[in-house]
């Protein structure tokens, strides 16, 4: 087994992991970044999810580096694609003109932008990236985690990495489990957290949000691109959850906020909301007529949310079964759309739909399932619904103000149907801050969360899990580790010693371009 040493080991190359690497590198540290797939970028790339962002993202509410990432994505299109002049000159170019985001784009473009951000540090040798490596073991000495062992996928060769600080940026909080760090999974009860929307009875660790295996499609008129019938298609064609208004393979679902039954169309020539434009990542109308045969859309819809079983807190064999079935659900949705779905123009089936695995770097579905919920750290401070939820805060205007803020975010508390057999929980929240206390374990001194695995609950995870928030969490964790190394302090000491907390926040704002608070006129606006 090879052995390596570094200042900071970041396990997981999603948005949080990349952001953590960037901040630590900017502060002069040596970083090793590992990633389970062969693409950096996580939910933005290997999981195929266009960015879910708040309405003020173009001007406020994120770190400077996240804004730079967004700029590089737009500039990539301007440099490399034959855009119409009107599109090229649009300062707010939305490459896909999708409804879900002001910046719907192809995953490969985000990957290129991320690689461009990291390139200067690769050249110095201070950044080493190990792709297709997953963590399999951790070695601890009391409250210090000394090393993490990574296994190369395919070859099973192992490398043991020793580091002063270890950041868990994995999608499922793997280091928390491997290192025996106190954490929570699933849904807490009201008795535990006091949250109005927590479970009324006992907590249920196996009650976790649905995962989704995303895929990309285009539409080639006059052609038949029907895939082979998936092995579980007959099951999914009949399946209907007890809380769902119809079969899962159908155009009918529920409004996440009101739970009112609604019916969609794949295409709506009248210009009303349709599923095709919802997460469209490539819009052919940005280019001269005839340049591209079709738009490209990303399928991450209620129809391919998988909630039949959890993937955390179960055996590896059971996890693999659920991952396989999630893939089967997505393939079955595609086959149903190609063969049996009611068409907007009459008849059944859209054989013209073509699976675009190449858009996601595969021959089919995304490289990795889309994960909404991770293991969550037992932290010095846990963000609860009554800190950010509009209903839970009663007459108070705005979210709780945290004196140890290391960033901001905004999103509704949005929980998808769960493996506990529950439908959506989608409730209003205020624009919020990210407290440093939520990044600090109650016991371990040198491990920090850098993804969705910070000190939140099942409920508040619903607004702390989105793209710009994950980036901010990771970037703050990377900066904190670097600051601690520079000053020979623990993260706990930084938070609990006022002068160091003030100095660290000053560094975040003035050197790294963080925003630690919302403008007053925005912080009181419910989402």
ChimeraX attribute file (.defattr): number of C-alpha atoms within 10 A of each C-alpha:
attribute: neighborCount
match mode: 1-to-1
recipient: residues
	/A:1	10
	/A:2	10
	/A:3	11
	/A:4	13
	/A:5	15
	/A:6	18
	/A:7	19
	/A:8	29
	/A:9	29
	/A:10	31
	/A:11	28
	/A:12	33
	/A:13	29
	/A:14	31
	/A:15	31
	/A:16	35
	/A:17	34
	/A:18	28
	/A:19	31
	/A:20	34
	/A:21	30
	/A:22	23
	/A:23	24
	/A:24	24
	/A:25	21
	/A:26	16
	/A:27	17
	/A:28	12
	/A:29	22
	/A:30	22
	/A:31	28
	/A:32	21
	/A:33	23
	/A:34	27
	/A:35	27
	/A:36	25
	/A:37	20
	/A:38	15
	/A:39	24
	/A:40	26
	/A:41	28
	/A:42	31
	/A:43	24
	/A:44	24
	/A:45	28
	/A:46	26
	/A:47	25
	/A:48	30
	/A:49	25
	/A:50	26
	/A:51	19
	/A:52	18
	/A:53	21
	/A:54	20
	/A:55	14
	/A:56	11
	/A:57	17
	/A:58	15
	/A:59	8
	/A:60	17
	/A:61	29
	/A:62	26
	/A:63	24
	/A:64	16
	/A:65	19
	/A:66	22
	/A:67	18
	/A:68	13
	/A:69	16
	/A:70	17
	/A:71	17
	/A:72	19
	/A:73	26
	/A:74	23
	/A:75	17
	/A:76	14
	/A:77	18
	/A:78	19
	/A:79	10
	/A:80	8
	/A:81	12
	/A:82	14
	/A:83	19
	/A:84	14
	/A:85	12
	/A:86	10
	/A:87	18
	/A:88	20
	/A:89	11
	/A:90	11
	/A:91	10
	/A:92	13
	/A:93	21
	/A:94	22
	/A:95	25
	/A:96	27
	/A:97	23
	/A:98	23
	/A:99	18
	/A:100	15
	/A:101	21
	/A:102	21
	/A:103	24
	/A:104	28
	/A:105	31
	/A:106	25
	/A:107	25
	/A:108	20
	/A:109	19
	/A:110	22
	/A:111	19
	/A:112	17
	/A:113	21
	/A:114	21
	/A:115	16
	/A:116	13
	/A:117	18
	/A:118	16
	/A:119	12
	/A:120	13
	/A:121	19
	/A:122	14
	/A:123	10
	/A:124	10
	/A:125	10
	/A:126	16
	/A:127	22
	/A:128	17
	/A:129	15
	/A:130	18
	/A:131	18
	/A:132	16
	/A:133	25
	/A:134	23
	/A:135	22
	/A:136	15
	/A:137	16
	/A:138	20
	/A:139	16
	/A:140	14
	/A:141	8
	/A:142	10
	/A:143	13
	/A:144	17
	/A:145	23
	/A:146	20
	/A:147	23
	/A:148	24
	/A:149	21
	/A:150	26
	/A:151	20
	/A:152	18
	/A:153	14
	/A:154	8
	/A:155	7
	/A:156	11
	/A:157	12
	/A:158	18
	/A:159	17
	/A:160	21
	/A:161	20
	/A:162	21
	/A:163	22
	/A:164	19
	/A:165	26
	/A:166	31
	/A:167	27
	/A:168	28
	/A:169	35
	/A:170	29
	/A:171	28
	/A:172	22
	/A:173	26
	/A:174	21
	/A:175	26
	/A:176	24
	/A:177	16
	/A:178	16
	/A:179	20
	/A:180	13
	/A:181	18
	/A:182	16
	/A:183	18
	/A:184	21
	/A:185	23
	/A:186	24
	/A:187	21
	/A:188	24
	/A:189	18
	/A:190	16
	/A:191	13
	/A:192	11
	/A:193	18
	/A:194	16
	/A:195	21
	/A:196	15
	/A:197	19
	/A:198	21
	/A:199	20
	/A:200	13
	/A:201	10
	/A:202	13
	/A:203	17
	/A:204	14
	/A:205	17
	/A:206	18
	/A:207	23
	/A:208	27
	/A:209	30
	/A:210	25
	/A:211	27
	/A:212	28
	/A:213	28
	/A:214	27
	/A:215	28
	/A:216	25
	/A:217	23
	/A:218	19
	/A:219	20
	/A:220	16
	/A:221	12
	/A:222	8
	/A:223	12
	/A:224	14
	/A:225	16
	/A:226	19
	/A:227	16
	/A:228	9
	/A:229	14
	/A:230	18
	/A:231	12
	/A:232	14
	/A:233	19
	/A:234	11
	/A:235	12
	/A:236	21
	/A:237	18
	/A:238	11
	/A:239	13
	/A:240	14
	/A:241	14
	/A:242	11
	/A:243	12
	/A:244	17
	/A:245	15
	/A:246	17
	/A:247	17
	/A:248	22
	/A:249	26
	/A:250	19
	/A:251	18
	/A:252	18
	/A:253	21
	/A:254	18
	/A:255	13
	/A:256	18
	/A:257	13
	/A:258	11
	/A:259	15
	/A:260	10
	/A:261	13
	/A:262	11
	/A:263	11
	/A:264	15
	/A:265	18
	/A:266	17
	/A:267	16
	/A:268	15
	/A:269	10
	/A:270	7
	/A:271	8
	/A:272	10
	/A:273	15
	/A:274	17
	/A:275	20
	/A:276	22
	/A:277	24
	/A:278	21
	/A:279	26
	/A:280	27
	/A:281	28
	/A:282	23
	/A:283	20
	/A:284	18
	/A:285	18
	/A:286	22
	/A:287	17
	/A:288	12
	/A:289	10
	/A:290	9
	/A:291	12
	/A:292	13
	/A:293	12
	/A:294	16
	/A:295	19
	/A:296	25
	/A:297	26
	/A:298	29
	/A:299	25
	/A:300	23
	/A:301	15
	/A:302	19
	/A:303	19
	/A:304	25
	/A:305	22
	/A:306	26
	/A:307	25
	/A:308	15
	/A:309	24
	/A:310	23
	/A:311	25
	/A:312	21
	/A:313	15
	/A:314	12
	/A:315	10
	/A:316	10
	/A:317	10
	/A:318	15
	/A:319	16
	/A:320	13
	/A:321	13
	/A:322	18
	/A:323	21
	/A:324	12
	/A:325	20
	/A:326	24
	/A:327	23
	/A:328	21
	/A:329	26
	/A:330	27
	/A:331	27
	/A:332	26
	/A:333	23
	/A:334	26
	/A:335	25
	/A:336	24
	/A:337	23
	/A:338	22
	/A:339	16
	/A:340	16
	/A:341	20
	/A:342	18
	/A:343	15
	/A:344	15
	/A:345	9
	/A:346	7
	/A:347	10
	/A:348	15
	/A:349	18
	/A:350	26
	/A:351	22
	/A:352	18
	/A:353	22
	/A:354	20
	/A:355	21
	/A:356	20
	/A:357	16
	/A:358	13
	/A:359	22
	/A:360	24
	/A:361	17
	/A:362	13
	/A:363	12
	/A:364	18
	/A:365	25
	/A:366	26
	/A:367	23
	/A:368	21
	/A:369	21
	/A:370	22
	/A:371	19
	/A:372	21
	/A:373	26
	/A:374	25
	/A:375	28
	/A:376	26
	/A:377	28
	/A:378	23
	/A:379	23
	/A:380	16
	/A:381	18
	/A:382	21
	/A:383	23
	/A:384	20
	/A:385	28
	/A:386	19
	/A:387	21
	/A:388	26
	/A:389	29
	/A:390	24
	/A:391	16
	/A:392	18
	/A:393	17
	/A:394	9
	/A:395	8
	/A:396	11
	/A:397	13
	/A:398	23
	/A:399	22
	/A:400	19
	/A:401	16
	/A:402	16
	/A:403	15
	/A:404	21
	/A:405	20
	/A:406	27
	/A:407	26
	/A:408	24
	/A:409	30
	/A:410	27
	/A:411	23
	/A:412	23
	/A:413	24
	/A:414	23
	/A:415	24
	/A:416	23
	/A:417	23
	/A:418	24
	/A:419	20
	/A:420	19
	/A:421	16
	/A:422	18
	/A:423	20
	/A:424	18
	/A:425	20
	/A:426	20
	/A:427	22
	/A:428	19
	/A:429	28
	/A:430	26
	/A:431	27
	/A:432	28
	/A:433	29
	/A:434	25
	/A:435	24
	/A:436	28
	/A:437	23
	/A:438	25
	/A:439	30
	/A:440	27
	/A:441	25
	/A:442	18
	/A:443	16
	/A:444	19
	/A:445	19
	/A:446	22
	/A:447	29
	/A:448	31
	/A:449	31
	/A:450	34
	/A:451	35
	/A:452	32
	/A:453	33
	/A:454	35
	/A:455	29
	/A:456	26
	/A:457	27
	/A:458	26
	/A:459	27
	/A:460	24
	/A:461	24
	/A:462	24
	/A:463	26
	/A:464	29
	/A:465	26
	/A:466	23
	/A:467	23
	/A:468	25
	/A:469	29
	/A:470	25
	/A:471	26
	/A:472	29
	/A:473	34
	/A:474	33
	/A:475	31
	/A:476	31
	/A:477	34
	/A:478	34
	/A:479	25
	/A:480	28
	/A:481	27
	/A:482	25
	/A:483	22
	/A:484	20
	/A:485	17
	/A:486	12
	/A:487	10
	/A:488	10
	/A:489	15
	/A:490	16
	/A:491	24
	/A:492	21
	/A:493	14
	/A:494	21
	/A:495	22
	/A:496	12
	/A:497	10
	/A:498	12
	/A:499	11
	/A:500	17
	/A:501	21
	/A:502	15
	/A:503	13
	/A:504	21
	/A:505	24
	/A:506	15
	/A:507	15
	/A:508	22
	/A:509	17
	/A:510	11
	/A:511	12
	/A:512	20
	/A:513	16
	/A:514	24
	/A:515	23
	/A:516	25
	/A:517	20
	/A:518	21
	/A:519	12
	/A:520	9
	/A:521	8
	/A:522	14
	/A:523	19
	/A:524	18
	/A:525	15
	/A:526	20
	/A:527	16
